[in-house]
């Protein structure tokens, strides 16, 4: 364990001191040195995460596929999305940029005699109980993610972006990050904003992001796997989430979809959006049957997403 920690720290220092630090000094952006150092850490954890995804989930997809494909067309683009998201800095940057704003608001409120909201203040039992507090953070952020996901399907302009994610007809472990960049930015702002609101410290924020993302990749994996009648009600399984992506069910069904939960299906159960049904059919969006194009490459997908949002906002006919 010590060897692994020391090696990680050595590589982080090596990259920062020999690559980023000279560039930042040259651009006279020394105020960003701390952000850049944290960014290297996030990048390295992303590298380890992508390797774990490939060496853990990819063999399971090969051995126990939920669906056998005649072609892996489109999966390569999803790999690109994964690398951009998992090795990128969007969630971390939002957290770091918003942190000083949150600190300023916190100080202003305290000077005015108002104690800002955070979980430990609201639930004193969590004080000095780091494991319980971390679990509470997970629950709150997952609850927020559930409602964000429902809004992505309910708000027409947001669905115009989120539809790119659902247009993948070959779901795999890489599909989770197949999103329009604007949708990604909105999601990162939502996640980081809620985390700051409830007082998540930076170190735990990184751990929360890594844990959530790995489980989301598992949920999207092309694995014929259910956790059983009770297990599927405790944690989102590949089967439970496949129903969410099912044609005629995932978006077009009642309540504009079902199984919105990211980690814990309890939210779907509580808010009457859960569907525990056997399903091994195709994934995608119903209008793909009539030939609607969502793009076959990164740039085409991003362009079409922008066009769809513009058409919705301008009340133009959908193409």
Secondary structure, DSSP 4 states (H G I P E B T S, - for coil): -HHHHHHHHHHHHHHIIIIIHHHHHHTT-GGGHHHHHHHHHHHHHHHHHHHHIIIIIHHHHHHS-SS--S--TTHHHHHHHHHHHHSS-HHHHHHHHHHHHHHHHHHHHHHTT-----HHHH-GGGTT-HHHHHHHHHHHHHHHHHHHHHHHHHSHHHHHHHHHHHT-SS--TTGGG---HHHHHHHHHHHHHHHHHTT--HHHHHHHHHHHHHHHHHHHSS-----HHHHTTTS--HHHHHHHTBTTTTTTSGGG-S---SS-THHHHHTT--------S-BS-GGGTTT----SSHHHHHHHHHHHHHHHHTTPPP-
